[in-house]
């Protein structure tokens, strides 16, 4: 690999975070692309009010280990590792004074130019959640799409984690999916932001929209299951057995929203929350 993937994770994608130096252990299988993989979700942050509970939950559920960091603005931040790969960040935020909950998973999509992508998003009806800012190896921002779903934008100066490094396997992020009130409008919006092509397929339960870049499926959009469901980006994590993983999540303080069912993608997935209420999907994924 040209540069250690750990540097990308720590310096590019966590913004104003100053982390401890990562060890060199088990990095031989990690690599970055020669060019940015525009449209790929290249990082995910968990925003949570209870970092300690998150460490116990995700460490127990996915066998993650953690490396400490300290955000310059005062909040705690840790980087999660699974085997030979860094897989996510966990950022502790203070509880909101109005009592509202903002705990969630936040995906970051690779774009060629963060500022241009933000400008295009504003013209298409989005608002800015976090202003574009320079970090050590690139630039990042976060936007709220016209339906209210939050997503991060990132550009790396050294290339993105390649598809071999982020291959689907248990304990890793395996998919990103938008629950939308209007998938057609949403696919048009994200096409303007990241240059996606769209492939709409029919499957049991209705239509599903794949967002593709250079022929590779990078994310999906599906209609929200009900009017009471707020549009949101969902992060999928690989597990060997969704039923066992959902039970383990509950034992660790989470809540099972949808257990595996033959009617829910043939029993290959479950939807749970972590102890702080952040939603995640457990997807059956072979080793």
Backbone bond lengths (Angstrom), bond angles and torsions (degrees), N, CA, C in turn:
res aa  C-N    CA-C-N  psi(-1)  N-CA   C-N-CA  omega(-1)  CA-C   N-CA-C  phi
1 X - - - 1.459 - - 1.526 109.61 -
2 X 1.314 117.19 152.01 1.455 122.00 -175.61 1.515 111.77 -77.56
3 X 1.306 117.19 -42.43 1.462 122.82 177.96 1.510 108.37 -140.40
4 X 1.294 116.31 151.04 1.465 118.91 -177.39 1.522 111.23 -66.86
5 X 1.319 114.90 129.73 1.458 121.16 -179.77 1.526 111.24 -57.54
6 X 1.328 117.01 -30.73 1.460 120.18 179.55 1.517 111.73 -57.78
7 X 1.321 117.12 -35.76 1.465 120.04 179.85 1.519 110.14 -65.26
8 X 1.331 116.08 -41.16 1.459 119.66 177.53 1.510 110.66 -59.48
9 X 1.317 116.11 -48.01 1.452 120.78 -177.00 1.515 110.90 -61.00
10 X 1.324 116.59 -50.07 1.459 120.49 -172.60 1.522 112.46 -75.16
11 X 1.324 117.34 -40.71 1.457 119.18 -171.36 1.518 113.42 -92.86
12 X 1.327 117.76 -31.29 1.464 120.03 -176.19 1.506 113.07 -88.60
13 X 1.299 117.80 -48.99 1.450 120.55 -162.83 1.511 115.30 -96.20
14 X 1.321 118.86 -10.98 1.454 118.76 178.69 1.519 111.26 -104.04
15 X 1.331 115.77 13.39 1.457 119.90 170.99 1.504 112.68 62.63
16 X 1.337 115.92 -116.71 1.453 121.06 -173.12 1.512 112.17 -88.54
17 X 1.324 117.26 36.41 1.452 121.42 -178.29 1.522 110.02 -96.92
18 X 1.298 116.30 133.44 1.449 121.66 173.54 1.516 108.01 -109.64
19 X 1.336 116.86 107.69 1.455 121.42 -171.80 1.512 111.13 -102.49
20 X 1.316 115.06 159.44 1.441 119.94 171.39 1.513 109.03 -67.24
21 X 1.308 117.40 159.24 1.450 121.62 -179.08 1.520 110.65 -68.99
22 X 1.306 117.19 128.74 1.459 121.29 179.99 1.517 109.91 -73.87
23 X 1.302 116.17 148.92 1.452 120.54 175.81 1.512 109.83 -75.00
24 X 1.339 115.94 165.99 1.454 120.62 -179.63 1.514 112.32 -90.92
25 X 1.335 117.90 1.29 1.439 120.18 -172.42 1.530 111.75 -68.19
26 X 1.299 115.58 138.38 1.475 123.19 170.23 1.514 113.92 56.82
27 X 1.359 117.47 38.58 1.460 120.26 178.35 1.524 112.01 -104.65
28 X 1.326 117.31 0.07 1.455 119.83 -172.98 1.521 113.07 -65.54
29 X 1.328 117.66 -23.80 1.453 120.28 -178.58 1.506 114.22 -91.08
30 X 1.329 118.45 8.75 1.463 121.93 -173.48 1.521 110.08 -110.41
31 X 1.311 116.14 138.39 1.461 120.07 -177.73 1.520 110.39 -151.50
32 X 1.327 115.27 163.33 1.455 121.48 178.89 1.522 109.93 -121.46
33 X 1.331 115.43 159.56 1.455 121.24 -176.90 1.524 110.83 -77.24
34 X 1.343 114.87 159.17 1.458 119.42 174.67 1.524 111.25 -69.03
35 X 1.333 115.89 -32.96 1.457 122.12 -179.38 1.521 108.92 -129.40
36 X 1.348 117.68 153.78 1.462 119.04 176.60 1.523 111.81 -55.79
37 X 1.312 116.52 137.14 1.468 122.16 177.75 1.528 107.88 -91.76
38 X 1.321 114.85 74.81 1.456 121.38 -174.68 1.524 110.75 -53.53
39 X 1.329 115.30 133.02 1.456 121.29 179.17 1.510 113.83 93.49
40 X 1.323 117.72 -12.51 1.463 120.51 179.19 1.525 110.23 -83.00
41 X 1.333 116.74 139.51 1.457 120.49 170.93 1.527 106.32 -76.49
42 X 1.330 116.43 113.05 1.456 120.44 -171.25 1.527 113.51 -105.92
43 X 1.329 116.88 -4.96 1.474 119.47 178.02 1.521 108.77 -163.57
44 X 1.326 116.21 157.64 1.459 122.03 176.34 1.524 108.86 -140.02
45 X 1.320 116.07 132.27 1.461 122.43 174.88 1.520 109.65 -112.87
46 X 1.316 116.04 137.76 1.458 121.10 168.81 1.523 108.04 -94.13
47 X 1.323 116.54 124.47 1.456 122.66 174.95 1.522 106.72 -99.01
48 X 1.331 117.79 119.35 1.457 120.01 -172.81 1.517 111.86 -145.85
49 X 1.331 114.95 151.16 1.460 120.32 176.04 1.531 111.77 -85.44
50 X 1.321 117.56 -13.39 1.466 120.44 -174.50 1.521 109.34 -132.48
51 X 1.317 116.05 87.03 1.450 120.89 -177.45 1.526 111.04 -65.85
52 X 1.321 117.31 -39.43 1.467 120.36 -179.09 1.522 111.23 -60.70
53 X 1.338 116.79 -45.33 1.462 120.21 178.87 1.528 110.84 -66.05
54 X 1.335 116.93 -35.95 1.461 120.60 178.81 1.524 111.00 -64.11
55 X 1.332 117.12 -40.22 1.457 120.22 178.90 1.532 110.84 -62.62
56 X 1.308 116.45 -43.31 1.466 119.94 179.49 1.531 110.09 -65.04
57 X 1.330 116.18 -45.34 1.465 121.14 -176.19 1.528 111.26 -64.16
58 X 1.330 117.12 -55.37 1.456 119.88 -174.57 1.522 111.94 -74.85
59 X 1.326 117.06 -30.86 1.449 118.73 174.07 1.515 111.66 -64.73
60 X 1.341 116.05 -41.50 1.458 120.00 179.17 1.512 113.30 -73.21
61 X 1.337 117.04 -34.12 1.464 120.71 -175.99 1.522 112.66 -79.64
62 X 1.335 116.30 -41.58 1.464 120.46 -173.78 1.523 114.21 -115.25
63 X 1.324 116.75 2.95 1.464 120.85 -178.07 1.527 111.19 62.37
64 X 1.327 116.53 35.68 1.451 120.54 176.37 1.521 110.87 -77.53
65 X 1.322 115.69 150.75 1.458 122.42 166.31 1.524 107.19 -115.21
66 X 1.323 116.55 166.44 1.464 119.41 -170.65 1.524 111.77 -134.09
67 X 1.320 114.67 144.04 1.454 121.58 174.18 1.519 108.47 -116.91
68 X 1.317 115.17 134.22 1.454 120.30 -171.36 1.522 112.33 -74.91
69 X 1.317 115.59 149.84 1.449 122.59 171.21 1.510 108.89 -145.64
70 X 1.301 116.50 170.67 1.455 121.13 177.74 1.520 108.14 -138.56
71 X 1.305 116.37 120.24 1.458 120.52 178.29 1.519 109.11 -75.31
72 X 1.329 116.28 135.33 1.460 120.12 -176.44 1.516 112.46 -61.09
73 X 1.321 117.04 -26.48 1.458 119.59 179.86 1.515 112.30 -80.53
74 X 1.322 117.59 -2.22 1.460 119.74 173.04 1.508 115.76 112.59
75 X 1.342 118.87 -14.16 1.450 120.43 -179.24 1.515 111.11 -85.48
76 X 1.292 117.30 153.72 1.456 121.64 179.20 1.525 110.20 -81.19
77 X 1.319 115.18 147.72 1.462 121.60 179.27 1.513 108.49 -145.65
78 X 1.322 117.25 133.89 1.453 121.39 173.05 1.516 109.11 -128.45
79 X 1.322 115.84 153.91 1.459 122.48 177.13 1.515 108.16 -109.11
80 X 1.322 115.85 129.71 1.457 121.83 -178.31 1.515 110.40 -94.23
81 X 1.313 114.44 139.36 1.456 121.50 178.13 1.536 109.32 -123.56
82 X 1.329 114.64 141.21 1.467 120.05 171.60 1.517 107.16 -126.23
83 X 1.304 116.75 112.16 1.455 120.11 -177.68 1.510 111.17 61.46
84 X 1.330 116.42 -121.64 1.459 120.34 -176.01 1.522 113.34 -97.44
85 X 1.320 118.19 17.75 1.465 120.45 -176.74 1.517 111.78 -134.48
86 X 1.317 115.28 139.58 1.460 120.55 166.82 1.524 107.54 -78.03
87 X 1.325 117.14 131.75 1.461 119.70 -170.07 1.522 114.61 -117.96
88 X 1.331 118.85 -24.68 1.465 119.74 -175.19 1.519 109.83 -168.78
89 X 1.312 115.03 164.81 1.454 121.67 171.62 1.519 109.67 -115.70
90 X 1.314 116.27 153.30 1.466 121.14 175.95 1.523 107.79 -127.25
91 X 1.309 115.93 119.27 1.459 122.82 -176.79 1.517 110.32 -113.74
92 X 1.324 115.96 124.01 1.464 120.20 176.92 1.517 109.76 -86.33
93 X 1.331 115.79 131.40 1.453 121.75 174.95 1.522 109.11 -120.01
94 X 1.307 116.91 155.79 1.459 121.19 177.87 1.520 109.74 -73.93
95 X 1.328 117.89 145.50 1.468 119.89 175.95 1.525 110.92 -57.28
96 X 1.320 116.36 143.41 1.460 120.65 179.58 1.528 110.32 -73.86
97 X 1.306 115.36 142.99 1.463 119.67 -176.69 1.518 112.76 -65.63
98 X 1.342 117.23 -24.85 1.465 119.63 179.74 1.526 112.59 -86.89
99 X 1.318 116.14 1.41 1.456 119.84 177.79 1.511 115.25 82.84
100 X 1.320 118.29 -3.98 1.459 120.61 -179.46 1.525 110.49 -71.81
101 X 1.323 115.92 152.32 1.454 121.86 -177.25 1.528 109.87 -104.20
102 X 1.322 115.31 132.16 1.463 119.73 178.40 1.528 111.39 -121.79
103 X 1.332 117.15 10.09 1.461 120.20 -179.18 1.532 109.33 -60.64
104 X 1.324 115.96 128.28 1.462 119.96 -176.43 1.514 110.22 -167.50
105 X 1.337 114.35 163.83 1.449 121.34 168.07 1.528 108.93 -91.42
106 X 1.329 116.27 135.76 1.463 122.17 -177.53 1.527 109.36 -121.26
107 X 1.350 118.03 112.53 1.461 120.44 176.41 1.526 111.09 -83.76
108 X 1.333 115.90 152.10 1.465 122.79 174.70 1.522 108.78 -117.73
109 X 1.333 116.32 125.94 1.456 122.29 -179.73 1.527 109.38 -101.64
110 X 1.315 115.92 136.55 1.457 120.52 177.18 1.532 110.37 -74.25
111 X 1.334 115.83 130.00 1.465 121.84 176.28 1.528 108.64 -130.93
112 X 1.320 116.63 156.72 1.456 120.77 -178.37 1.519 111.87 -69.83
113 X 1.318 117.43 -37.01 1.463 122.67 -176.53 1.523 107.40 -143.93
114 X 1.321 117.24 109.90 1.464 121.21 -175.57 1.519 111.53 -62.01
115 X 1.341 117.66 -45.98 1.461 120.15 -177.62 1.520 111.61 -63.54
116 X 1.334 116.66 -42.03 1.460 120.11 178.42 1.519 110.75 -65.14
117 X 1.334 117.05 -38.93 1.460 120.46 178.50 1.519 111.10 -65.25
118 X 1.327 116.98 -39.43 1.468 120.36 176.52 1.523 110.27 -62.91
119 X 1.319 117.13 -44.92 1.462 120.38 179.78 1.527 111.14 -61.63
120 X 1.318 116.95 -42.61 1.467 119.73 178.20 1.524 110.51 -63.27
121 X 1.328 115.95 -38.69 1.462 118.89 -179.59 1.519 111.35 -65.62
122 X 1.329 117.39 -39.16 1.464 120.73 178.63 1.521 110.92 -63.67
123 X 1.325 116.08 -42.59 1.465 119.85 178.86 1.521 111.31 -64.44
124 X 1.334 116.54 -26.35 1.464 121.28 -178.81 1.520 112.79 -93.15
125 X 1.335 117.46 6.09 1.453 120.30 173.52 1.510 116.53 106.15
126 X 1.335 118.43 5.55 1.460 121.10 179.04 1.522 110.64 -83.57
127 X 1.316 115.35 170.77 1.459 122.39 171.16 1.529 107.93 -126.83
128 X 1.325 115.53 163.41 1.467 120.87 -177.45 1.518 109.90 -91.92
129 X 1.327 116.45 126.73 1.461 121.63 174.57 1.518 110.64 -91.88
130 X 1.327 117.12 -37.29 1.465 122.71 178.09 1.519 107.77 -144.10
131 X 1.322 116.96 123.38 1.457 121.83 -177.95 1.526 110.85 -60.03
132 X 1.336 115.61 149.22 1.456 120.59 176.43 1.526 109.68 -60.88
133 X 1.329 115.46 137.85 1.461 119.53 -179.47 1.525 109.14 -147.40
134 X 1.326 114.75 150.26 1.458 120.36 176.52 1.516 109.97 -80.41
135 X 1.330 114.65 142.09 1.461 122.09 171.27 1.526 106.31 -128.51
136 X 1.298 116.71 179.31 1.458 120.35 -168.02 1.526 113.71 -56.18
137 X 1.318 117.55 -39.29 1.461 120.37 -174.61 1.516 113.21 -121.39
138 X 1.334 117.27 22.67 1.446 118.40 179.04 1.514 112.76 166.75
139 X 1.329 115.74 -145.26 1.461 121.52 -175.13 1.533 108.09 -149.50
140 X 1.322 117.19 144.17 1.461 121.60 -177.64 1.523 110.30 -139.04
141 X 1.342 115.72 160.41 1.462 123.18 174.50 1.522 106.89 -160.17
142 X 1.325 116.76 172.20 1.467 121.30 173.79 1.513 108.48 -140.58
143 X 1.332 116.33 141.35 1.457 121.67 -178.72 1.527 110.17 -128.32
144 X 1.319 114.85 161.82 1.461 122.80 172.76 1.523 106.51 -112.69
145 X 1.317 116.56 117.13 1.461 119.51 -175.09 1.531 110.71 -70.57
146 X 1.333 118.44 171.28 1.468 120.05 -175.27 1.523 114.75 -58.32
147 X 1.331 118.35 -20.29 1.459 121.11 178.81 1.523 112.69 -93.23
148 X 1.337 116.87 -7.39 1.460 119.99 179.00 1.510 115.51 103.55
149 X 1.329 118.65 0.94 1.461 121.67 177.69 1.528 109.82 -80.91
150 X 1.331 116.35 139.01 1.463 122.10 -177.07 1.517 109.61 -98.52
151 X 1.339 116.29 137.91 1.457 121.12 177.06 1.518 109.35 -146.99
152 X 1.332 116.78 146.27 1.451 121.74 178.02 1.525 111.01 -94.34
153 X 1.331 115.50 154.05 1.462 122.98 175.77 1.524 107.51 -122.46
154 X 1.315 117.41 140.44 1.460 120.14 -177.93 1.519 110.46 -146.12
155 X 1.331 115.09 145.37 1.462 121.02 171.34 1.521 108.15 -131.68
156 X 1.316 115.05 124.99 1.460 121.74 179.24 1.522 110.08 -100.53
157 X 1.313 116.07 140.26 1.455 120.30 176.80 1.522 112.26 -84.80
158 X 1.325 118.75 -7.00 1.462 121.34 -176.41 1.521 112.65 -117.51
159 X 1.313 118.30 7.62 1.456 120.55 -175.68 1.514 110.92 96.55
160 X 1.315 115.99 162.82 1.457 122.50 -176.40 1.524 111.18 -100.76
161 X 1.346 117.79 160.37 1.455 119.43 173.73 1.526 109.44 -56.30
162 X 1.316 116.50 126.30 1.462 119.17 -173.82 1.528 111.17 -77.76
163 X 1.333 115.14 172.37 1.462 119.91 -173.52 1.528 112.33 -69.56
164 X 1.304 117.53 -24.78 1.462 119.48 175.22 1.524 110.18 -68.82
165 X 1.322 116.53 -43.26 1.460 120.98 -179.98 1.525 111.39 -63.61
166 X 1.324 117.32 -37.21 1.463 121.45 -175.66 1.522 112.12 -103.49
167 X 1.320 117.64 25.58 1.463 120.85 -179.48 1.529 110.15 -57.78
168 X 1.324 115.40 148.53 1.461 120.58 -177.73 1.523 110.51 -70.04
169 X 1.326 116.26 129.24 1.450 122.04 175.52 1.516 108.42 -164.09
170 X 1.324 118.86 160.60 1.465 120.25 179.52 1.530 111.32 -56.10
171 X 1.340 114.62 138.66 1.453 120.74 179.84 1.509 114.69 90.19
172 X 1.327 117.10 -4.43 1.465 121.81 -178.63 1.525 110.50 -116.03
173 X 1.327 116.27 160.48 1.463 120.87 170.24 1.520 107.78 -69.32
174 X 1.345 116.90 129.73 1.468 120.38 -175.83 1.529 113.22 -118.87
175 X 1.337 118.74 -13.39 1.470 119.26 -177.68 1.524 109.29 -167.79
176 X 1.324 115.23 155.78 1.463 122.32 174.57 1.518 107.75 -130.81
177 X 1.331 116.16 136.06 1.469 120.23 -171.45 1.524 110.06 -144.43
178 X 1.309 115.29 133.15 1.464 121.65 177.12 1.517 110.03 -96.43
179 X 1.340 116.66 126.47 1.455 121.75 168.08 1.522 106.87 -88.31
180 X 1.316 116.98 117.59 1.454 121.84 -169.43 1.526 111.81 -125.44
181 X 1.327 115.90 146.88 1.463 118.59 173.42 1.526 110.76 -80.95
182 X 1.344 117.41 -18.28 1.459 121.73 -179.38 1.525 108.35 -145.70
183 X 1.341 118.41 83.78 1.461 121.17 -176.46 1.527 114.19 -56.96
184 X 1.318 117.07 -34.84 1.471 118.87 -179.82 1.521 110.39 -64.88
185 X 1.346 116.97 -46.38 1.461 120.18 178.60 1.524 110.78 -66.08
186 X 1.327 116.73 -38.42 1.462 120.46 -179.88 1.522 111.31 -65.14
187 X 1.329 117.10 -41.72 1.467 119.58 179.62 1.519 110.80 -65.78
188 X 1.333 117.16 -34.73 1.455 120.52 175.86 1.523 110.78 -65.99
189 X 1.331 116.53 -42.46 1.469 120.69 179.21 1.527 110.78 -60.97
190 X 1.321 117.16 -51.13 1.464 119.42 -176.43 1.522 112.27 -71.56
191 X 1.326 116.11 -24.71 1.455 118.94 172.34 1.521 111.43 -63.41
192 X 1.330 116.34 -37.91 1.457 119.98 177.13 1.525 112.26 -70.08
193 X 1.328 116.94 -30.97 1.459 120.71 -176.12 1.521 111.61 -79.87
194 X 1.330 117.38 -44.65 1.465 120.59 -172.57 1.526 113.77 -123.03
195 X 1.331 117.27 7.65 1.455 119.84 176.18 1.511 114.68 69.86
196 X 1.324 116.78 30.63 1.459 119.98 -178.61 1.524 111.67 -70.91
197 X 1.317 115.03 148.35 1.458 122.46 160.52 1.526 106.93 -92.53
198 X 1.319 116.27 160.37 1.463 120.97 -174.66 1.514 110.30 -122.67
199 X 1.321 115.27 135.93 1.471 121.45 174.46 1.521 107.46 -129.91
200 X 1.334 115.98 112.74 1.464 121.58 -179.59 1.521 108.12 -99.89
201 X 1.335 116.12 125.59 1.456 121.14 -178.64 1.521 109.56 -123.02
202 X 1.308 115.53 153.53 1.462 121.60 174.75 1.519 109.17 -98.43
203 X 1.313 115.22 130.70 1.452 119.62 175.42 1.515 108.26 -146.70
204 X 1.315 115.29 170.31 1.461 117.98 -177.26 1.521 110.03 -55.62
205 X 1.325 116.57 127.05 1.455 120.98 -177.49 1.512 113.20 102.89
206 X 1.360 117.10 -8.58 1.457 119.08 177.02 1.518 112.86 124.70
207 X 1.311 115.36 -165.52 1.450 121.29 -177.31 1.533 111.08 -81.71
208 X 1.326 114.68 149.33 1.457 121.68 176.58 1.521 107.90 -132.83
209 X 1.332 116.56 137.45 1.449 122.01 -177.39 1.517 110.43 -109.56
210 X 1.324 115.74 122.23 1.461 120.61 173.61 1.530 108.70 -96.23
211 X 1.316 115.77 136.28 1.456 122.34 172.09 1.519 107.56 -99.06
212 X 1.337 116.74 118.92 1.459 122.10 -174.98 1.523 110.95 -116.63
213 X 1.314 115.09 148.80 1.454 121.61 171.49 1.515 107.73 -135.66
214 X 1.320 115.56 123.23 1.463 121.48 -177.11 1.527 111.37 54.53
215 X 1.331 115.22 38.34 1.446 121.40 176.25 1.509 115.83 80.39
216 X 1.331 118.08 0.47 1.457 122.38 -178.60 1.524 109.77 -103.92
217 X 1.324 117.06 130.33 1.463 120.93 176.24 1.521 109.48 -69.99
218 X 1.344 116.56 120.54 1.458 120.99 -175.88 1.528 113.34 -111.40
219 X 1.321 118.63 -22.10 1.466 122.14 179.35 1.515 108.35 -167.34
220 X 1.326 115.83 171.26 1.456 120.20 -179.84 1.513 112.09 -134.11
221 X 1.315 115.42 160.39 1.466 122.46 175.97 1.519 107.75 -133.27
222 X 1.326 116.21 131.43 1.454 119.76 174.88 1.521 109.23 -135.21
223 X 1.333 117.29 153.39 1.464 119.29 178.02 1.522 110.12 -61.46
224 X 1.319 116.43 139.46 1.462 119.10 176.50 1.534 108.55 -62.24
225 X 1.321 117.27 145.84 1.464 119.97 -173.13 1.516 115.45 -71.68
226 X 1.342 117.43 -11.83 1.459 120.00 179.10 1.521 110.67 -167.16
227 X 1.314 116.58 160.82 1.457 120.34 -178.18 1.523 113.06 -65.72
228 X 1.328 116.73 -18.43 1.457 120.26 179.88 1.527 112.35 -85.57
229 X 1.342 117.51 -2.85 1.462 121.66 -179.90 1.526 109.40 -93.22
230 X 1.318 115.83 121.73 1.456 121.18 179.55 1.523 109.89 -74.55
231 X 1.333 118.61 133.77 1.464 119.87 176.19 1.528 110.88 -53.46
232 X 1.318 116.18 133.38 1.458 120.78 -173.74 1.517 109.74 -158.51
233 X 1.312 116.37 149.74 1.455 121.64 170.36 1.522 108.75 -84.83
234 X 1.332 116.15 126.85 1.456 122.09 177.44 1.527 109.90 -101.98
235 X 1.321 115.57 140.84 1.456 121.46 176.13 1.520 108.68 -107.70
236 X 1.328 115.90 126.92 1.464 123.48 -179.46 1.531 109.55 -98.16
237 X 1.335 115.91 136.93 1.455 121.50 177.76 1.524 109.16 -120.87
238 X 1.322 116.45 137.71 1.447 120.94 -179.69 1.519 112.20 -73.28
239 X 1.329 115.71 137.98 1.468 122.67 174.31 1.519 108.03 -141.21
240 X 1.336 116.08 156.33 1.454 119.04 177.78 1.505 113.03 -76.54
241 X 1.335 117.11 -35.08 1.460 123.03 -176.27 1.523 108.35 -141.03
242 X 1.338 118.67 104.49 1.467 120.75 -176.53 1.521 113.58 -58.32
243 X 1.341 117.59 -37.71 1.462 119.93 179.99 1.509 111.84 -65.12
244 X 1.330 116.73 -47.12 1.461 120.81 178.95 1.521 110.74 -65.21
245 X 1.340 116.91 -38.61 1.460 120.41 -179.99 1.527 110.97 -67.03
246 X 1.334 117.24 -39.15 1.466 120.19 178.11 1.527 110.67 -64.49
247 X 1.330 116.41 -41.05 1.465 119.89 177.33 1.526 110.97 -63.67
248 X 1.326 116.43 -39.20 1.458 120.72 178.93 1.531 109.84 -66.59
249 X 1.331 116.70 -40.27 1.461 120.49 177.95 1.523 110.88 -58.81
250 X 1.325 116.22 -41.36 1.463 120.46 179.08 1.527 110.67 -66.44
251 X 1.317 117.82 -40.39 1.459 121.42 177.78 1.527 111.50 -62.36
252 X 1.337 116.24 -30.80 1.460 121.50 -177.78 1.526 113.12 -87.83
253 X 1.325 117.47 7.45 1.458 120.77 176.54 1.502 115.59 103.53
254 X 1.331 117.66 3.09 1.449 120.91 176.96 1.515 112.06 -86.92
255 X 1.326 115.91 -177.07 1.458 122.32 179.62 1.521 109.09 -129.15
256 X 1.309 117.17 134.95 1.461 121.42 177.12 1.524 108.52 -87.21
257 X 1.314 117.06 115.38 1.467 121.95 177.43 1.519 110.82 -86.61
258 X 1.330 116.69 -44.68 1.464 122.03 179.34 1.520 108.02 -137.77
259 X 1.329 118.11 108.94 1.460 119.55 176.61 1.525 109.81 -74.31
260 X 1.324 118.13 165.33 1.464 119.89 176.46 1.522 110.56 -57.12
261 X 1.318 115.07 139.11 1.460 121.15 -178.83 1.517 109.04 -148.73
262 X 1.323 115.53 147.59 1.460 119.55 176.84 1.518 111.72 -60.62
263 X 1.320 116.84 -25.12 1.454 121.62 179.46 1.525 112.59 -84.32
264 X 1.332 117.56 -10.00 1.458 122.34 -178.42 1.515 108.36 -110.59
265 X 1.338 115.68 86.33 1.459 122.67 -179.74 1.527 111.97 50.49
266 X 1.332 113.83 47.02 1.464 121.88 173.55 1.527 112.91 57.99
267 X 1.320 116.25 33.15 1.451 120.39 175.87 1.512 115.41 74.11
268 X 1.322 117.50 16.51 1.470 120.55 -175.79 1.524 113.12 -91.25
269 X 1.329 118.59 2.02 1.461 119.60 -176.32 1.518 111.06 -149.25
270 X 1.316 114.94 159.81 1.457 122.77 173.16 1.519 107.24 -141.41
271 X 1.324 116.42 153.91 1.466 121.39 178.40 1.522 108.13 -118.08
272 X 1.331 115.96 127.43 1.456 121.25 -177.87 1.523 109.56 -135.48
273 X 1.318 115.56 169.24 1.454 120.32 168.02 1.517 108.40 -117.67
274 X 1.329 115.63 155.07 1.461 119.72 172.98 1.529 108.68 -84.32
275 X 1.332 120.08 178.99 1.469 120.71 -175.78 1.520 115.11 -59.15
276 X 1.333 117.41 -24.13 1.471 120.00 179.28 1.518 113.47 -91.22
277 X 1.331 117.17 -5.45 1.461 120.59 178.25 1.511 115.52 102.96
278 X 1.339 118.72 -1.72 1.462 120.43 176.94 1.523 109.74 -67.77
279 X 1.331 116.52 133.57 1.460 122.24 -177.00 1.524 109.58 -87.68
280 X 1.326 116.66 138.69 1.454 122.38 173.26 1.520 109.24 -143.80
281 X 1.318 115.55 155.92 1.458 122.09 -179.53 1.520 108.17 -110.76
282 X 1.327 115.54 134.65 1.460 122.68 176.28 1.521 108.30 -101.92
283 X 1.326 116.45 114.81 1.464 121.75 -172.78 1.524 110.52 -114.13
284 X 1.331 116.80 127.44 1.465 120.26 178.14 1.520 109.61 -60.61
285 X 1.331 115.81 123.19 1.448 121.85 -174.78 1.523 109.29 -140.32
286 X 1.320 118.56 122.28 1.469 120.05 179.25 1.523 111.17 -71.31
287 X 1.320 115.79 155.52 1.454 120.76 175.29 1.517 110.36 -66.04
